Each structure stands twice: as C-alpha cells, then as structure tokens.
Amino acid sequence: MEKHIIHFFKRQGLRVLGIFLGAIGGYLYYFNVGCASGTCPITSNPYVSVVYGGLLGLLTVNIFKS
C-alpha cells in the first residue's frame, strides 16, 4: 500500500501541492478580503472560497506541467 502512495505522490505531487496552496490562498482571500454584504457567490462562504482556490491552484500548476 505504501508503494502505491509513494508512486502517486511522485506522479501527482506537484498537482497536490498546487491544490493545497490554492486552497490556502482561497481561505486567506476569504478571511482578509471576504464580502461584507454576504451576496458575493465565491467570497461569502469559506468552503466555496477554499474549493475555488484549490481549483485555481490546480489549473495554475497544470499550465506549467508538461
């Protein structure tokens, strides 16, 4: 089982890192900028901000990954 996990992270480690850093960035954006009125679809909910940030992190990493 450990061999599969190590093999996965060798192949997909940069993508996982991109998702993780993007999710942190999404939460930090929610926390620092946020939405005062609560009507913003992305930044009014921390869960949506984290998922959206993770998606953007993945897409950013995929630009540079061949």
C-alpha positions as CSV (number, residue, x, y, z in Angstrom):
1,M,0.0,0.0,0.0
2,E,2.8,2.4,0.8
3,K,4.4,1.8,-2.6
4,H,1.1,3.0,-4.2
5,I,1.0,6.1,-2.1
6,I,4.7,7.0,-2.8
7,H,4.2,6.3,-6.5
8,F,1.1,8.5,-6.6
9,F,2.9,11.4,-4.9
10,K,5.8,11.1,-7.3
11,R,3.5,11.4,-10.2
12,Q,0.9,13.8,-8.9
13,G,2.8,15.6,-6.1
14,L,3.0,18.9,-7.9
15,R,-0.7,18.9,-8.6
16,V,-1.5,18.1,-5.0
17,L,0.8,20.9,-3.9
18,G,-1.0,23.3,-6.2
19,I,-4.4,22.3,-4.9
20,F,-3.1,22.7,-1.3
21,L,-1.5,26.1,-1.8
22,G,-4.5,27.3,-3.8
23,A,-6.9,26.2,-1.1
24,I,-4.8,28.1,1.5
25,G,-4.9,31.1,-0.8
26,G,-8.6,30.9,-1.2
27,Y,-9.1,30.8,2.5
28,L,-6.8,33.7,3.1
29,Y,-8.6,35.7,0.4
30,Y,-11.9,34.9,2.2
31,F,-10.5,35.9,5.5
32,N,-8.8,39.1,4.5
33,V,-11.0,40.4,1.7
34,G,-14.2,38.5,2.0
35,C,-17.6,40.0,1.3
36,A,-19.2,42.5,3.7
37,S,-22.8,42.2,2.3
38,G,-22.8,38.4,2.0
39,T,-24.1,38.4,-1.6
40,C,-20.8,37.6,-3.2
41,P,-21.1,34.0,-4.5
42,I,-17.5,33.0,-4.0
43,T,-16.1,35.0,-1.2
44,S,-19.1,35.0,1.2
45,N,-18.6,31.3,2.0
46,P,-15.3,30.0,3.2
47,Y,-15.9,26.5,1.8
48,V,-16.6,27.8,-1.7
49,S,-13.5,30.1,-1.4
50,V,-11.3,27.1,-0.5
51,V,-12.6,24.9,-3.3
52,Y,-12.3,27.7,-5.8
53,G,-8.8,28.5,-4.7
54,G,-7.8,24.8,-4.9
55,L,-9.2,24.6,-8.4
56,L,-7.3,27.7,-9.5
57,G,-4.1,26.3,-7.9
58,L,-4.6,23.1,-9.9
59,L,-5.1,24.9,-13.1
60,T,-2.1,27.1,-12.5
61,V,0.1,24.1,-11.9
62,N,-1.2,22.4,-15.0
63,I,-0.1,25.3,-17.1
64,F,3.5,24.6,-16.3
65,K,3.3,20.8,-16.2
66,S,4.0,19.0,-19.4
